[in-house]
């Protein structure tokens, strides 16, 4: 029996709790689907011989059942993130999926690149 249910996954990506809405574009199938995701930009630091390279790697977590045929080079458009009064915190952003990492319990980690 899984530790978490699909009901739990729904609450993870709920926009009222911290999730955001996005449009998933399946390139090979030629269709688009509105989904809910958790978007993140993980900080990374690669130490070189004389200087470190610093940056951010955008990634998204989605329910595996929402994107069963996700693959590399599919596209994800994250809708604008706004405050309760309508001010835009982050504008709509287009990404291409560069890596797909299922957790085998119901969620998928998507590694993204700006398009």
C-alpha positions, 0 to 999 in steps of 0.5 A: 500500500502506498504511503500517499494517495492521489488525494495527497498529491492533489493537495501538494499542487493546489494553487491555494497551498503553493502550486501553480497552473501550467499548460503542458504541451506534449510535442509527439502527441500534438496536444496541450493539457492544463495541469497544476504543478509546484515550480522551483528554481534550485540554486547550484554552485559548481566549484572550479579551479579559480572561480565558482559557477553559480546559477539556478536550475528551474524544475517542476513537480507534477502528478504522474497521472496528469502527464503520463506520456511526458518526455524530453523536449515537451514544453511547459508554460507556467502561467503568471503567478499573481498576488491576491490583488492581481499584481504579477509576481512572475510573468508567464514563462515558457520552458522546455523539458530537458529531463524527466525523473519519476519518483515511482510513487505518483509524482514526476520531477521535470528539469526545465530550461528557459525557452 
